[in-house]
Amino acid sequence: MNFKIENKIKNSLGRVGVFSTAHGDILTPSFVAVGTKATVKSLSPEQVKEAGSQVILANTYHLYLEPGEKIIKEAGGLHNFMNWLGPTMTDSGGFQAFSLGVAYGNKLSKFIGAESPEQKEIDEAYDENKNKKAKITEDGVEFKSIIDGSAHFFTPEKSIQIQNDIGADIIFAFDECTSPHAPKEYLNEAMERTHRWAERCLFEHKKNSPSQSVFGIVQGGRYEDLRKESAKVIGGMDFQGFGVGGSFVKEDMATAVKWVSEILPEEKPRHLLGVGEPIDLILGVENGCDTFDCVAPTRMARNGTLYTKHGKINIMNAKYKNIFGPISEGCECYTCKNFTTAYVSHLFRSKEMLASTLASIHNLYFLNDLMLQIRKSILNNNFFEFKQKFLETYKP
């Protein structure tokens, strides 16, 4: 793996670069399409590529359950199995420790937004006696399968072994993702556990598959002192790159990313996990992140929420039934070049399968094109002018 910085934003942490992998180069900044079960829902690999995606991220936990990492290895690895010839990533399963643990059956999220749970609900989520599908110990995480309820135990070593078998170009160390609602004492405990797990992951990875790049994950929640401590510890380990994970206060996400980027080694790539809103992507790039992933853009697309240069729209709204232009004026995606807003609205109202496909193509293209525009603006030294113009038009 090689990462080369091509240009930087003046008086900022942002940069553009080229990230070389065994399956091709990644031009940064880049939005990574999420293919949880080795597929981006409703899209073929060709459609994902035509929408401008360079990388696909798959989920270790889900692929372990079905079809199993040994089958993927037997098929020749993830690229052959899903017929995606470009770079790939796999996350570690750490997010499932959160989503199937304290977040299971609760209103807890990675972000503190407008709708937050009450303190009583938070306390119940962290009640050790409450029924959960994931329980965390020092050794690892005990999961209950979402398929049949069977018990499975992930250690840092097992996560790496599974990811080695799956064979993605970039893999992530096993970590404990936390909620921003968690008490600071617990966030500190989880962060320190993540650091110990990171050391175990590195040791295991070097035994098995040094050809893959492994990224360590910075945790620490929404607290500056914890974030900076985690960046120092993880940044001091021999990882090929770094992920910024865990939880944020939505409005302070960019600040938290800046705390981390100021400390992590500049010469190594940084990936912001689970972030995909257009404004968040711009702020993430400005504050030093190179790649991003999020399931939300394609999930929203399948539910009829589409990006436009003026903000998001709900295609099911009655006013779109007779709009005979593209979803977003000037968009060059396959959907906008070939179909009207009215037609896509009709597909959703009729519950046609094609609706999800056309909408997903559009949303992926929108974010990939945004990344390309950001890249060009940094190369041309006019990032802040681009940012101002975008924010004047796009209303979340």
Secondary structure, DSSP 8 states (H G I E B T S, - for coil): -EEEEEEE-TTSS-EEEEEEETTEEEEESEEEEE-TTSS-TT--HHHHHHTT---EEEEHHHHHHTT-HHHHHHTTSHHHHHT--S-EEEE-SHHHHHHTTTTTTS---SEE-SS---HHHHHHHT-TTS--SEEE-SS-EEEE-TTT--EEEE-HHHHHHHHHHHT-SEEE-------TTS-HHHHHHHHHHHHHHHHHHHHHHHHH-TTSEEEEEE--TT-HHHHHHHHHHHHTS--SEEEE-S-EEGGGHHHHHHHHHTTS-TTS-EEETT---HHHHHHHHHTT--EEE-SHHHHHHHTTEEEETTEEEETTSGGGTT--S-SSTT--SHHHHH--HHHHHHHHHTT-HHHHHHHHHHHHHHHHHHHHHHHHHHHTT-HHHHHHHHHHH---
